[in-house]
Amino acid sequence: MQVLVIEDDETFNAVLSRALTRHGFEVARATNAEAALDAARAALPDAVVLDLNLGSSSGLHLIRPLLDIAPACRIVVLTGYASIATAVEAIKLGATQYLAKPVEVEAIVAAFETDEESVPAAEAALPSDPLSVSRLEWEHIQRVLLENDGNISSTARALKMHRRTLQRKLAKRPVRA
């Protein structure tokens, strides 16, 4: 099985690629959107591991083009800043699974091999317990940020919040549910 790892952190990209190679996959690597699309055209991957944040751009913008190149590939989105809004958007765009970092390579491999009918990825992304107020705030900010295509100033205006305050909130790790 051919896997394409798209991750802007070169160290994490290399470590994950080696781990997937040890699990028997042929691995191609890319660290930015342009290189990812070139690698996808060359390798026609069966699966893609896609980082949600690729430098200054969102990995969500790559899901459709990757599926246009390799329609049957299974896309697993990884993120250090998981939110329900981005999970739902990733699934709507065609991702197979959405996993929060840190993640074990076994979870990624399982996401490649899981039947789509057995566990809907959107259901797996939703927590079963009610969210805390802090987590609800984080989720709301992420949804509005997504609606504004990642534009901080537009998001701050929509939330009636100072831009610097929003930037401070976004710099923090998401609050646990």
VOGU-3710 file (C-alpha; in Angstrom, 3 decimals, decimal comma):
1> mqvlviedde> 0,000/0,000/0,000  1,351/3,427/-1,005  1,039/6,137/1,697  1,699/9,853/1,310  2,658/11,707/4,520  1,978/15,456/4,319  3,422/17,157/7,391  5,290/20,488/7,578  7,307/19,466/10,657  10,177/17,678/8,911
11> tfnavlsral> 11,235/15,748/12,006  7,736/14,420/12,698  7,328/13,714/8,969  10,513/11,613/8,939  9,655/9,751/12,164  6,115/8,950/11,015  7,346/7,902/7,567  9,887/5,508/9,106  7,247/4,044/11,415  4,848/3,471/8,510
21> trhgfevara> 7,670/1,890/6,484  8,300/-0,519/9,385  4,603/-1,449/9,197  5,101/-2,495/5,571  3,898/0,599/3,701  5,644/2,318/0,802  5,892/5,949/1,904  6,217/9,203/-0,029  6,705/12,479/1,873  5,797/16,125/1,402
31> tnaeaaldaa> 6,139/19,182/3,648  3,926/21,707/1,837  0,809/21,839/-0,351  2,580/22,147/-3,707  4,978/19,279/-2,992  2,049/17,207/-1,688  0,088/17,518/-4,924  3,204/16,728/-6,981  3,912/13,664/-4,817  0,276/12,532/-5,088
41> raalpdavvl> 0,404/12,759/-8,893  3,649/10,755/-8,930  2,716/8,113/-6,339  -1,102/7,854/-6,670  -1,371/6,971/-2,962  -3,800/4,482/-1,471  -3,746/6,482/1,768  -2,725/9,956/2,904  -1,729/11,223/6,351  -2,485/14,952/6,227
51> dlnlgsssgl> -1,530/17,512/8,869  -4,337/20,011/9,466  -1,929/22,951/9,817  0,624/23,171/7,027  2,626/26,254/7,877  0,333/29,185/7,186  -2,309/27,179/5,303  -4,923/24,615/6,211  -4,601/20,998/5,185  -8,374/21,004/4,642
61> hlirplldia> -7,760/22,810/1,338  -5,821/19,777/0,086  -8,499/17,134/0,671  -10,499/17,746/-2,543  -7,453/18,073/-4,834  -5,959/14,877/-3,352  -9,217/13,020/-3,947  -9,323/14,374/-7,521  -5,863/12,870/-8,093  -6,516/9,565/-6,267
71> pacrivvltg> -10,288/9,142/-5,740  -10,008/5,883/-3,775  -7,349/7,077/-1,312  -8,167/7,151/2,386  -7,250/10,470/3,998  -6,424/10,602/7,703  -6,212/14,157/9,063  -3,877/14,733/12,043  -3,991/17,810/14,240  -2,585/19,093/17,481
81> yasiatavea> -5,584/21,415/17,842  -8,609/19,173/17,433  -12,055/20,718/17,256  -15,447/19,394/16,306  -15,827/22,080/13,617  -12,657/21,079/11,778  -13,399/17,369/12,268  -16,830/17,738/10,698  -15,444/19,868/7,870  -12,669/17,353/7,155
91> iklgatqyla> -15,179/14,502/6,973  -17,541/16,528/4,766  -14,665/17,214/2,378  -13,899/13,505/2,107  -11,401/12,618/4,834  -11,753/9,099/6,205  -10,625/9,835/9,758  -9,613/12,760/12,001  -7,088/12,064/14,766  -5,646/14,320/17,454
101> kpveveaiva> -1,889/14,387/18,083  -0,106/12,800/19,776  -1,211/9,672/17,963  0,214/6,182/17,820  1,122/4,826/14,396  -1,162/1,859/15,121  -4,157/4,236/15,246  -3,186/5,625/11,846  -2,785/2,137/10,401  -6,172/1,160/11,873
111> afetdeesvp> -7,742/4,222/10,231  -6,393/3,026/6,859  -7,861/-0,435/7,344  -11,238/0,368/8,952  -14,299/-0,144/6,772  -16,087/3,160/6,237  -19,443/1,544/7,013  -18,349/0,075/10,347  -17,512/3,303/12,242  -18,543/6,638/10,757
121> aaeaalpsdp> -15,591/8,979/11,327  -17,834/11,940/12,157  -19,403/9,949/15,017  -15,990/8,871/16,295  -14,908/12,528/16,471  -17,777/13,575/18,750  -17,343/13,264/22,508  -19,947/11,322/24,514  -19,822/13,582/27,621  -21,086/17,180/27,673
131> lsvsrleweh> -18,386/19,736/26,879  -17,101/22,216/29,450  -17,812/25,920/28,940  -14,134/26,514/28,075  -14,208/23,739/25,485  -17,473/25,079/24,016  -15,786/28,484/23,631  -12,829/26,810/21,862  -15,191/24,912/19,536  -17,154/28,074/18,718
141> iqrvllendg> -13,962/30,000/17,929  -12,790/27,154/15,675  -16,138/27,079/13,819  -16,116/30,847/13,230  -12,437/30,703/12,201  -13,316/27,988/9,672  -16,226/30,071/8,337  -13,776/32,951/7,805  -11,230/30,758/5,967  -8,698/31,114/8,781
151> nisstaralk> -8,653/34,925/8,633  -7,918/36,098/12,192  -9,110/39,689/11,706  -12,438/38,644/10,159  -12,945/36,030/12,856  -12,222/38,577/15,617  -14,768/40,980/14,084  -17,382/38,212/13,807  -16,794/37,238/17,457  -16,767/40,909/18,549
161> mhrrtlqrkl> -13,373/40,270/20,091  -10,082/42,142/19,896  -7,736/40,503/17,370  -4,907/40,111/19,923  -7,255/38,459/22,405  -8,284/35,989/19,727  -4,647/35,335/18,831  -3,843/34,596/22,494  -6,761/32,168/22,713  -5,673/30,425/19,504
171> akrpvra> -2,062/30,134/20,691  -3,177/28,003/23,635  -3,819/24,294/23,404  -7,500/23,357/23,222  -9,193/22,859/26,540  -10,059/19,265/27,452  -13,738/18,390/27,163
//
